[in-house]
Amino acid sequence: MPIKKESGSRAFSYFSRYLVRLIFSWSCRVHRFRKTQRYPSGAFIVVANHISHFDPPMLGSWFPRYIDWMAMEELYSNRWSAWLMRSLCTFPVKRAAGDFASLRAALGRLKIGRVVGIFPEGGIRAGTGSILEGAPSWVGFAGLSILSDKPVVPCVIVGTDRLYRPKNWLPFRRVPVWMGFGEPIKPRTDLPREQAQAIVVEEVKRSLIALKDELVQHFGLHASDLPQTPQHRKRENFIPGKRRRGSRGEA
């Protein structure tokens, strides 16, 4: 089957993107910090930290390009959810090692100029378990970058974990969500694959941590704003307040 027929409905995807953005705008105030105002017009890979189930639609709605997310295979176990996920241009990945089918699917999307999104932590992570704190992660994204010769764009998202508390969906709450979009990191093609992959992993890791630090400084984030577990957020009595803002970025 041709790649384009396996890659979802673009019309449905874009309609859903703007609908989701409208829904989140009702309860959230999104702040973006961009290291560059222009991204490649062709294919590339987005790598982000993962703090809640709301991350894929939030990032997908506000990132400049539509993202084809690599999603956990459990979301495809039900016929209707599988239809929805495929219609949104996602593709499944097994969290066990050696999933070559998802690698081929990702390479196929990149081949036709798509943006592929990956959460290398493999699940929701907070505190010392987060890649933002230097914790290890799945390095398959680097191998994908090397094989496809496509750059990696690091992204950081903070604040969506507060949406686990139902009260925070009330429109007057306007829960703040912060996103940091980094500069593309190009793979080295003049080095052996293992060495080139290690360099991509390290550069992306450093970029994610630096982006988090820049979000903290630029928007005046508190320690309590940084990723917490869903259990902690459900108990938190959060009241949005004014934040100090730097000279760059956009809301």
Number of C-alpha atoms within 10 A of each C-alpha: 5 7 13 11 8 16 21 20 14 13 11 13 21 14 11 16 20 14 13 16 17 13 11 20 15 15 18 23 14 19 18 20 22 16 14 10 10 10 14 12 10 13 21 27 27 23 24 25 26 27 27 23 15 16 21 19 17 20 22 19 21 17 16 12 13 20 25 26 24 22 21 16 14 13 17 18 9 10 9 11 13 18 13 17 18 19 19 24 22 24 26 22 22 16 14 7 8 10 13 11 13 17 19 12 20 28 21 19 22 22 16 13 13 22 24 26 26 23 23 19 20 17 14 19 20 20 15 11 14 20 21 26 14 14 14 14 17 14 15 17 25 27 19 21 23 20 15 18 16 23 23 28 23 25 25 26 27 25 22 26 27 29 21 20 17 9 13 20 18 12 13 11 17 19 24 20 20 21 25 25 25 24 18 21 18 16 25 17 12 8 11 9 16 11 11 18 24 13 16 23 21 12 16 23 21 15 22 26 17 16 24 22 14 15 24 18 14 17 20 15 19 10 9 11 17 17 25 22 16 21 11 12 18 17 11 13 10 15 9 11 9 8 12 9 14 11 7 11 16 9 10
